[in-house]
Amino acid sequence: MKMEGYNIENLSIYITNKGYRRFDDLRDKESAAKAVELITKAVESETLERLDAFYGDMEAYYISIYMEKSCFALVIHDEIKGMSYNYKNLKYKDDKTEVALAGYYFPKMITCEDKETLMDIIIYFFETGSINEKYEWYGKRD
C-alpha cells in the first residue's frame, strides 16, 4: 500500500465511529494524512462503523464503507459512467447470505475480513478517485 500523494481536491470525508468525525474539502496533504491516520486507527481498533468519501461538488465519485468489527462491505460509485462497484470476495463466491454491518445488510459475497485489503482500497481511492484494479469487483450500471 502506498501513501505518497492524495488526489484530494474537493474530497470530503465523513467518518462514523465511536467519535463521529468529519473532514470537509480536504485541500492539503497534511489534512489527508490526518484523515488516513484516523481511519487507520479506527480500522485497527475495529471502531469504524461507516466511512463516506466524496469527490467533487456533484459527488461524481464516492466510496461508502460499512464495517462491524473486522468485517466490511464497500461500494464505489462512478456517477459519470453510471456504474457502481462492490468488492468481490472470491472466498464466498456467490453466497448471498446477508450479513449485518452498521445497520445495513449485505450479501456475504461482497464482504471482506482483511483490514489490509480495506486500507489498500481506501488509500488507493484517496490517491486516484477510483477502484483498485488489484482486486476483483462486481460492477453494475446504476
Sequence and secondary structure as in RCSB ss.txt:
>XXXX:A:sequence
MKMEGYNIENLSIYITNKGYRRFDDLRDKESAAKAVELITKAVESETLERLDAFYGDMEAYYISIYMEKSCFALV
IHDEIKGMSYNYKNLKYKDDKTEVALAGYYFPKMITCEDKETLMDIIIYFFETGSINEKYEWYGKRD
>XXXX:A:secstr
   S    TTEEEEEESSS EEEEEE SHHHHHHHHHHHHHHHHTT   EEEEEETTTT EEEEEEEETTEEEEE
EEETTTTEEEEE  TTTTT   EEEETTEEEEGGGEE  HHHHHHHHHHHHHHSS  TTS EEEEE 
